[in-house]
Amino acid sequence: MADVVKVEEAVTIIDHIVKSVSLKDEALQYYRLKLQSAKAVIEALENDLAEMEAREVDTFDALAADRLIKPDAYDGSVE
């Protein structure tokens, strides 16, 4: 749940920056669009996280189900 709070804070910060950027400067318009894109990505990730939490899906199990990793490949060690 802490991750969702961090994402919400990031979206709030991006909103503030986007709203404070003057549209008169072409370079600032470019960065404003980039920030809006970043905000959309963050919101999409937040939605995915909320959906996974709602389904109570463990990330490792989800990766294993997608065959991105083998279920027995992780032994708990950190390399």
Backbone as CSV, one residue per row, in Angstrom:
resi,resn,N_x,N_y,N_z,CA_x,CA_y,CA_z,C_x,C_y,C_z
1,MET,0.816,-1.194,0.000,0.000,0.000,0.000,0.859,1.257,0.000
2,ALA,2.061,1.154,0.564,2.968,2.302,0.583,3.342,2.715,-0.832
3,ASP,3.435,1.736,-1.739,3.764,2.043,-3.131,2.678,2.900,-3.773
4,VAL,1.436,2.621,-3.455,0.328,3.397,-4.010,0.408,4.833,-3.518
5,VAL,0.746,5.027,-2.245,0.873,6.373,-1.686,1.988,7.127,-2.406
6,LYS,3.120,6.463,-2.648,4.227,7.104,-3.360,3.809,7.489,-4.772
7,VAL,3.061,6.633,-5.433,2.593,6.932,-6.786,1.647,8.117,-6.754
8,GLU,0.752,8.153,-5.777,-0.175,9.273,-5.661,0.574,10.578,-5.422
9,GLU,1.626,10.541,-4.588,2.438,11.729,-4.350,3.133,12.167,-5.635
10,ALA,3.650,11.215,-6.403,4.322,11.538,-7.664,3.344,12.171,-8.645
11,VAL,2.140,11.638,-8.722,1.126,12.198,-9.619,0.784,13.618,-9.191
12,THR,0.664,13.861,-7.895,0.369,15.202,-7.386,1.483,16.175,-7.754
13,ILE,2.727,15.754,-7.584,3.867,16.605,-7.929,3.877,16.903,-9.422
14,ILE,3.655,15.879,-10.235,3.640,16.077,-11.684,2.507,17.021,-12.074
15,ASP,1.330,16.855,-11.461,0.210,17.760,-11.727,0.603,19.201,-11.434
16,HIS,1.247,19.417,-10.297,1.648,20.766,-9.895,2.627,21.357,-10.909
17,ILE,3.606,20.557,-11.324,4.596,21.034,-12.293,3.926,21.351,-13.624
18,VAL,3.063,20.455,-14.075,2.383,20.655,-15.357,1.547,21.925,-15.329
19,LYS,0.854,22.171,-14.237,0.000,23.356,-14.136,0.809,24.643,-14.027
20,SER,2.034,24.559,-13.516,2.834,25.763,-13.322,3.693,26.119,-14.533
21,VAL,3.749,25.250,-15.523,4.578,25.504,-16.699,3.851,26.466,-17.638
22,SER,4.551,27.492,-18.044,3.998,28.468,-18.977,3.899,27.845,-20.365
23,LEU,2.780,28.048,-21.003,2.587,27.498,-22.346,3.189,28.397,-23.425
24,LYS,3.794,29.523,-23.024,4.351,30.452,-24.000,5.710,30.000,-24.518
25,ASP,6.408,29.214,-23.752,7.748,28.777,-24.124,7.673,27.397,-24.770
26,GLU,8.172,27.286,-25.989,8.086,26.025,-26.734,8.812,24.886,-26.022
27,ALA,9.967,25.179,-25.453,10.720,24.143,-24.734,9.933,23.664,-23.520
28,LEU,9.291,24.588,-22.834,8.497,24.203,-21.671,7.284,23.383,-22.083
29,GLN,6.727,23.683,-23.236,5.601,22.889,-23.732,6.028,21.443,-23.944
30,TYR,7.230,21.261,-24.491,7.763,19.916,-24.721,7.857,19.158,-23.404
31,TYR,8.437,19.789,-22.382,8.589,19.117,-21.093,7.248,18.918,-20.398
32,ARG,6.328,19.824,-20.632,4.984,19.657,-20.066,4.336,18.398,-20.637
33,LEU,4.473,18.191,-21.939,3.923,16.991,-22.572,4.604,15.734,-22.046
34,LYS,5.919,15.812,-21.845,6.648,14.662,-21.293,6.141,14.338,-19.888
35,LEU,5.914,15.361,-19.077,5.408,15.138,-17.720,3.998,14.564,-17.747
36,GLN,3.186,15.024,-18.679,1.841,14.468,-18.790,1.906,12.994,-19.183
37,SER,2.830,12.648,-20.063,3.008,11.244,-20.445,3.459,10.415,-19.256
38,ALA,4.393,10.964,-18.482,4.870,10.258,-17.291,3.730,10.054,-16.304
39,LYS,2.892,11.057,-16.162,1.743,10.948,-15.260,0.817,9.819,-15.720
40,ALA,0.578,9.732,-17.015,-0.293,8.677,-17.540,0.295,7.296,-17.261
41,VAL,1.610,7.167,-17.409,2.267,5.888,-17.131,2.144,5.544,-15.654
42,ILE,2.381,6.525,-14.789,2.283,6.292,-13.343,0.867,5.869,-12.973
43,GLU,-0.124,6.544,-13.533,-1.510,6.193,-13.229,-1.841,4.787,-13.720
44,ALA,-1.326,4.406,-14.884,-1.566,3.055,-15.399,-0.931,2.014,-14.483
45,LEU,0.292,2.288,-14.023,0.952,1.373,-13.090,0.191,1.287,-11.772
46,GLU,-0.315,2.425,-11.320,-1.101,2.446,-10.086,-2.350,1.580,-10.241
47,ASN,-3.000,1.686,-11.386,-4.197,0.878,-11.638,-3.860,-0.606,-11.675
48,ASP,-2.735,-0.943,-12.326,-2.302,-2.341,-12.373,-2.018,-2.869,-10.972
49,LEU,-1.341,-2.058,-10.160,-1.023,-2.463,-8.795,-2.299,-2.671,-7.983
50,ALA,-3.230,-1.753,-8.110,-4.492,-1.872,-7.382,-5.254,-3.119,-7.817
51,GLU,-5.223,-3.402,-9.116,-5.903,-4.597,-9.625,-5.259,-5.864,-9.071
52,MET,-3.930,-5.884,-9.048,-3.229,-7.055,-8.517,-3.521,-7.230,-7.028
53,GLU,-3.541,-6.108,-6.295,-3.840,-6.194,-4.870,-5.273,-6.665,-4.648
54,ALA,-6.173,-6.211,-5.502,-7.571,-6.618,-5.374,-7.726,-8.113,-5.614
55,ARG,-6.929,-8.637,-6.515,-6.985,-10.067,-6.798,-6.063,-10.854,-5.881
56,GLU,-5.323,-10.132,-5.041,-4.373,-10.739,-4.110,-3.374,-11.628,-4.851
57,VAL,-2.840,-11.090,-5.923,-1.869,-11.813,-6.735,-0.471,-11.427,-6.281
58,ASP,0.331,-12.414,-5.985,1.719,-12.178,-5.644,2.491,-11.923,-6.935
59,THR,3.373,-10.928,-6.913,4.123,-10.571,-8.115,4.913,-11.756,-8.646
60,PHE,5.553,-12.503,-7.771,6.340,-13.655,-8.198,5.446,-14.680,-8.886
61,ASP,4.287,-14.943,-8.306,3.355,-15.890,-8.915,2.869,-15.390,-10.274
62,ALA,2.650,-14.078,-10.379,2.199,-13.513,-11.649,3.276,-13.672,-12.711
63,LEU,4.525,-13.446,-12.338,5.622,-13.626,-13.287,5.750,-15.089,-13.691
64,ALA,5.614,-15.971,-12.727,5.703,-17.400,-13.019,4.565,-17.818,-13.951
65,ALA,3.387,-17.275,-13.711,2.233,-17.607,-14.544,2.443,-17.123,-15.975
66,ASP,3.129,-16.008,-16.111,3.415,-15.475,-17.443,4.648,-16.118,-18.064
67,ARG,5.222,-17.065,-17.365,6.400,-17.803,-17.824,7.610,-16.909,-18.042
68,LEU,7.628,-15.779,-17.324,8.799,-14.924,-17.406,9.931,-15.503,-16.567
69,ILE,9.547,-16.254,-15.542,10.532,-16.957,-14.727,9.983,-18.333,-14.427
70,LYS,10.857,-19.235,-14.094,10.413,-20.573,-13.719,10.009,-20.544,-12.250
71,PRO,8.925,-21.212,-11.875,8.453,-21.186,-10.490,9.507,-21.591,-9.465
72,ASP,10.404,-22.488,-9.825,11.400,-22.941,-8.859,12.743,-22.228,-9.040
73,ALA,12.774,-21.170,-9.851,14.036,-20.494,-10.141,14.501,-19.609,-8.995
74,TYR,13.616,-19.132,-8.182,13.989,-18.231,-7.097,14.177,-19.017,-5.814
75,ASP,15.374,-18.924,-5.255,15.668,-19.664,-4.031,15.702,-18.768,-2.802
76,GLY,15.364,-17.489,-2.969,15.325,-16.571,-1.840,16.631,-15.853,-1.587
77,SER,17.670,-16.198,-2.305,18.958,-15.550,-2.086,19.060,-14.274,-2.912
78,VAL,19.910,-13.387,-2.436,20.159,-12.141,-3.148,21.582,-12.191,-3.671
79,GLU,21.719,-11.962,-4.950,23.059,-12.019,-5.546,23.649,-10.650,-5.673
